Amino acid sequence: MSKRIIIDTDPGHDDAFALLMALASSDELDVRAITTVAGNVPIDKTTYNALRLRELVGSDVPVYRGCARPMVNELVTAEYVHGETGLDGPHLPEPSRDVGPGHAVDYLIDELLGAPRAATTVCLIGPMTNMAMALVKEPRISAHIAEFVIMGGSFKEGGNVTPTAEFNVYVDPHAAHVVLASGVPITIMPLDVTHQAQATPERASAFRSLGDPVGSVVSAMLDFASRFDIAQYGFVGYPLHDPTVIAYLLEPDMFEFRDAHVSVVTDVGSTHGQTVADWYGQTGHEPNARVAMRLDADRFFALVTDRLGRH
């Protein structure tokens, strides 16, 4: 039986890879909806990008527009990585259908409460504003969530927006705090593991050989997005951060994990948005998350290539 999932996202190049992977995996993943949030670019653009990606592969999964800003902070975006559209590089089709009715937060509440207890996995691959607002508005939904799978945070690897903070958490650390304190089982894909998923030239060449329509799109996305990471960090290729969440749902044994109590710094200052892991129980708190620390990168890219090739 396929796993019920909702994907909450701010597309974004790596978000696009994750969405395309999930939509190609219908035997294993029952994607109930895509909910959009402001993050990499403002909400109008992240929603438009989700609609264009859905159109690219002819999916009928509904898209719901969500929060336009973080819970407390002003919105911080990342056009310097993803371009003005959030998906600069490829040509994508214009959407033939609009978003679903209502707000993403209300959709999350209605969908989760209408499903059996602990039946739905929520993939959080952008700032966690929508999910946190849903939890605040209707705490009962936590009993209906099987797991949060989060791309966010960083520990030994350091940050990618400040020296200590990863982008998704930095944009809305208050939302991350609400999610981490929810009591729902949590699996985290931090930069520590996503930086092991770099699309080297050899791996990127496999995407180019996929053919249209997806092959040309993902190749153009990589060509654009790789420029920043290669120049800024000296990477050999663009790290596919968000697809690690989908890979975990499909083949969890390609990862190695470590349990910890994870918290977020919400205070304004040099550590704002930092994720802190208590690996040794020094705070007296029980672990609230399973953190991915190692990845079989060759196996990961074989899976990504296989799924993208199914469109």
C-alpha positions as CSV (number, residue, x, y, z in Angstrom):
1,M,0.0,0.0,0.0
2,S,1.3,3.4,-0.9
3,K,2.3,5.9,1.8
4,R,0.0,9.0,2.1
5,I,2.1,12.2,1.9
6,I,1.7,15.9,1.7
7,I,4.6,18.0,0.3
8,D,5.0,21.5,1.8
9,T,7.4,23.4,-0.4
10,D,8.9,26.7,-1.7
11,P,10.1,25.8,-5.2
12,G,13.2,26.4,-5.7
13,H,15.4,24.1,-7.9
14,D,16.0,21.3,-5.4
15,D,12.3,21.5,-4.4
16,A,11.5,20.9,-8.1
17,F,13.6,17.7,-8.1
18,A,11.9,16.5,-5.0
19,L,8.4,17.2,-6.5
20,L,9.2,15.5,-9.8
21,M,10.6,12.4,-7.9
22,A,7.5,12.1,-5.7
23,L,5.1,12.5,-8.6
24,A,6.9,9.8,-10.5
25,S,6.6,7.4,-7.5
26,S,2.8,6.8,-7.4
27,D,3.2,3.1,-6.7
28,E,4.9,3.9,-3.3
29,L,3.7,7.5,-2.6
30,D,0.1,8.7,-2.6
31,V,0.8,12.5,-2.9
32,R,-2.4,14.0,-1.5
33,A,-1.4,17.6,-2.2
34,I,1.4,20.1,-2.7
35,T,1.2,23.1,-0.3
36,T,3.3,26.2,-1.1
37,V,5.0,28.6,1.3
38,A,7.1,31.7,0.9
39,G,10.8,31.0,1.1
40,N,13.2,30.8,-1.8
41,V,11.0,33.4,-3.5
42,P,7.8,35.1,-2.4
43,I,4.5,33.1,-2.3
44,D,3.2,34.1,-5.7
45,K,6.3,32.7,-7.4
46,T,6.6,29.5,-5.3
47,T,2.9,28.8,-6.1
48,Y,3.4,29.5,-9.8
49,N,6.4,27.3,-9.8
50,A,4.5,24.4,-8.2
51,L,1.7,24.8,-10.8
52,R,4.2,24.8,-13.7
53,L,6.0,21.7,-12.4
54,R,2.7,19.9,-12.1
55,E,1.8,20.9,-15.6
56,L,5.2,19.6,-16.9
57,V,4.4,16.1,-15.9
58,G,0.6,16.1,-16.4
59,S,-0.2,15.5,-12.7
60,D,-3.6,16.1,-11.2
61,V,-2.3,16.5,-7.6
62,P,-3.9,19.6,-6.1
63,V,-1.8,22.7,-5.2
64,Y,-2.8,24.9,-2.3
65,R,-1.3,28.4,-1.7
66,G,0.0,29.0,1.8
67,C,1.6,31.6,4.0
68,A,3.2,34.7,2.4
69,R,5.5,35.4,5.3
70,P,7.0,33.8,8.4
71,M,5.2,33.7,11.8
72,V,7.2,36.5,13.4
73,N,10.1,37.6,11.1
74,E,10.1,39.5,7.9
75,L,10.5,37.2,4.8
76,V,14.1,36.5,3.7
77,T,14.4,35.0,0.1
78,A,17.1,33.4,-2.0
79,E,17.0,34.8,-5.5
80,Y,20.8,35.0,-5.3
81,V,20.7,31.1,-5.6
82,H,17.5,30.4,-7.5
83,G,17.1,33.5,-9.7
84,E,14.2,36.0,-9.9
85,T,11.6,33.3,-10.7
86,G,12.9,30.8,-8.2
87,L,13.3,28.4,-11.1
88,D,15.6,30.3,-13.5
89,G,17.2,28.2,-16.2
90,P,14.6,25.9,-17.7
91,H,11.6,26.6,-19.8
92,L,8.5,25.4,-18.1
93,P,4.9,25.2,-19.4
94,E,2.2,27.7,-18.3
95,P,-0.3,26.1,-15.9
96,S,-3.6,25.1,-17.3
97,R,-5.2,24.8,-13.9
98,D,-5.1,27.1,-10.8
99,V,-4.6,26.4,-7.2
100,G,-7.2,24.6,-5.1
101,P,-9.8,26.5,-3.1
102,G,-8.9,27.9,0.3
103,H,-5.7,28.4,2.2
104,A,-3.0,25.7,2.6
105,V,-3.2,25.9,6.4
106,D,-6.9,25.1,6.3
107,Y,-6.3,22.4,3.8
108,L,-3.8,20.8,6.0
109,I,-6.2,20.8,9.0
110,D,-9.1,19.4,7.0
111,E,-7.0,16.7,5.2
112,L,-5.3,15.5,8.3
113,L,-8.4,15.4,10.5
114,G,-10.3,13.6,7.8
115,A,-7.7,10.9,7.6
116,P,-7.1,8.1,10.1
117,R,-4.8,8.7,13.1
118,A,-1.1,8.6,12.3
119,A,-1.9,8.0,8.6
120,T,-0.2,10.9,6.8
121,T,3.5,11.8,6.4
122,V,4.1,15.5,5.9
123,C,7.3,16.4,4.0
124,L,8.5,19.8,5.0
125,I,11.0,21.0,2.4
126,G,10.7,24.8,2.8
127,P,10.2,27.1,5.8
128,M,7.7,25.3,8.1
129,T,5.3,28.2,8.4
130,N,2.2,26.5,7.0
131,M,2.6,23.4,9.3
132,A,3.3,25.4,12.4
133,M,0.2,27.6,11.8
134,A,-1.9,24.5,11.3
135,L,-0.6,23.1,14.6
136,V,-1.3,26.3,16.4
137,K,-4.8,26.6,14.9
138,E,-5.8,23.0,15.4
139,P,-3.5,21.0,17.8
140,R,-5.5,17.8,17.3
141,I,-3.9,17.3,13.9
142,S,-0.7,16.1,15.5
143,A,-2.4,12.7,16.3
144,H,-3.1,12.3,12.6
145,I,0.5,12.7,11.4
146,A,2.6,9.6,11.1
147,E,5.9,11.6,10.7
148,F,7.4,14.9,9.7
149,V,10.2,14.5,7.3
150,I,12.2,17.8,7.2
151,M,14.9,19.1,5.0
152,G,16.3,21.7,7.3
153,G,18.9,22.5,9.9
154,S,22.6,21.9,10.1
155,F,24.9,20.7,12.8
156,K,28.6,20.0,12.2
157,E,28.4,21.3,8.6
158,G,27.6,24.9,9.6
159,G,25.0,27.1,7.9
160,N,24.3,28.2,4.3
161,V,22.7,31.5,5.0
162,T,24.7,32.5,8.2
163,P,27.7,30.7,9.7
164,T,25.3,28.8,12.0
165,A,21.9,28.6,10.2
166,E,20.4,26.6,7.4
167,F,18.0,28.6,5.1
168,N,14.7,26.8,5.7
169,V,15.0,27.1,9.5
170,Y,16.5,30.6,9.4
171,V,13.6,32.0,7.4
172,D,11.1,30.9,10.1
173,P,12.8,29.6,13.2
174,H,9.6,30.1,15.3
175,A,7.7,27.7,13.0
176,A,10.5,25.2,13.2
177,H,10.2,25.4,17.0
178,V,6.5,24.7,16.9
179,V,7.1,21.6,14.6
180,L,9.9,20.3,16.7
181,A,7.8,20.6,19.9
182,S,4.8,19.0,18.4
183,G,5.4,15.5,19.7
184,V,5.1,14.0,16.2
185,P,7.9,11.6,15.1
186,I,10.5,13.6,13.2
187,T,13.2,12.7,10.7
188,I,15.6,15.5,9.7
189,M,17.7,15.8,6.6
190,P,20.2,18.5,7.6
191,L,23.0,20.0,5.5
192,D,25.3,17.4,7.1
193,V,23.7,14.8,4.8
194,T,22.4,16.9,1.9
195,H,25.9,18.2,1.2
196,Q,26.9,14.5,0.4
197,A,24.3,14.6,-2.4
198,Q,26.3,16.8,-4.9
199,A,25.3,16.4,-8.6
200,T,28.8,15.9,-10.0
201,P,29.3,16.3,-13.8
202,E,29.1,12.5,-14.2
203,R,25.8,12.3,-12.2
204,A,24.4,15.4,-14.1
205,S,25.1,13.7,-17.4
206,A,22.8,10.9,-16.5
207,F,20.0,13.5,-16.1
208,R,20.8,15.0,-19.5
209,S,20.3,11.6,-21.1
210,L,16.7,11.2,-19.8
211,G,15.2,13.0,-22.8
212,D,12.3,15.4,-22.9
213,P,10.4,16.7,-21.2
214,V,12.0,16.2,-17.8
215,G,15.6,15.7,-18.9
216,S,16.1,19.1,-20.5
217,V,14.3,20.8,-17.6
218,V,16.4,19.2,-14.8
219,S,19.6,19.7,-16.8
220,A,18.8,23.4,-17.2
221,M,18.0,23.7,-13.5
222,L,21.3,22.1,-12.5
223,D,23.3,24.3,-14.9
224,F,21.8,27.4,-13.3
225,A,21.8,26.4,-9.7
226,S,25.2,24.9,-9.7
227,R,26.9,28.3,-10.4
228,F,26.3,29.7,-6.9
229,D,27.2,26.6,-4.9
230,I,30.4,25.9,-6.9
231,A,31.5,29.6,-6.6
232,Q,30.4,30.0,-2.9
233,Y,31.4,26.6,-1.4
234,G,33.7,25.0,-3.9
235,F,31.3,22.1,-4.4
236,V,31.7,19.8,-7.4
237,G,28.0,20.2,-8.2
238,Y,24.7,21.4,-6.9
239,P,23.6,19.5,-3.7
240,L,20.1,18.0,-4.2
241,H,18.9,18.9,-0.7
242,D,15.2,18.4,-0.8
243,P,15.2,15.1,-2.9
244,T,16.8,13.4,0.2
245,V,13.4,13.6,1.8
246,I,11.7,11.7,-1.0
247,A,14.6,9.2,-1.2
248,Y,14.2,8.5,2.5
249,L,10.5,7.7,1.9
250,L,11.4,5.3,-0.9
251,E,14.6,3.7,0.4
252,P,15.3,4.7,4.0
253,D,18.2,2.2,4.4
254,M,20.4,4.3,2.2
255,F,20.8,6.7,5.2
256,E,22.5,6.4,8.6
257,F,20.8,8.1,11.5
258,R,21.5,9.4,15.0
259,D,18.9,10.3,17.6
260,A,19.0,13.7,19.4
261,H,16.9,16.3,21.0
262,V,16.9,19.1,18.4
263,S,16.0,22.7,19.2
264,V,16.1,26.0,17.4
265,V,17.5,29.4,18.4
266,T,14.8,32.0,17.9
267,D,16.6,34.9,19.6
268,V,17.9,37.7,17.4
269,G,21.6,37.6,17.1
270,S,24.5,35.8,15.4
271,T,23.0,32.3,16.1
272,H,19.4,33.2,15.0
273,G,18.0,30.2,13.3
274,Q,20.7,27.7,14.4
275,T,19.6,24.1,15.0
276,V,21.1,22.7,18.2
277,A,21.4,18.9,18.8
278,D,21.7,17.4,22.2
279,W,23.4,14.2,21.2
280,Y,24.3,13.0,24.7
281,G,21.2,13.9,26.8
282,Q,22.9,16.8,28.6
283,T,19.7,18.8,28.7
284,G,17.7,16.0,30.2
285,H,15.3,16.0,27.3
286,E,14.4,12.8,25.5
287,P,15.3,12.7,21.7
288,N,12.6,14.3,19.5
289,A,14.2,13.6,16.2
290,R,16.1,11.1,14.1
291,V,18.8,13.0,12.2
292,A,20.3,11.7,9.0
293,M,24.1,11.9,9.1
294,R,25.3,9.7,6.2
295,L,24.1,9.0,2.7
296,D,25.0,6.4,0.1
297,A,25.4,9.1,-2.6
298,D,25.7,6.7,-5.6
299,R,22.6,4.8,-4.6
300,F,20.8,8.2,-4.0
301,F,21.6,9.4,-7.5
302,A,20.6,6.1,-9.1
303,L,17.2,6.4,-7.4
304,V,16.8,10.1,-8.5
305,T,17.7,9.3,-12.1
306,D,15.4,6.3,-12.2
307,R,12.4,8.3,-10.8
308,L,12.9,11.3,-13.1
309,G,13.1,8.9,-16.0
310,R,9.6,7.6,-15.3
311,H,7.9,10.8,-16.5
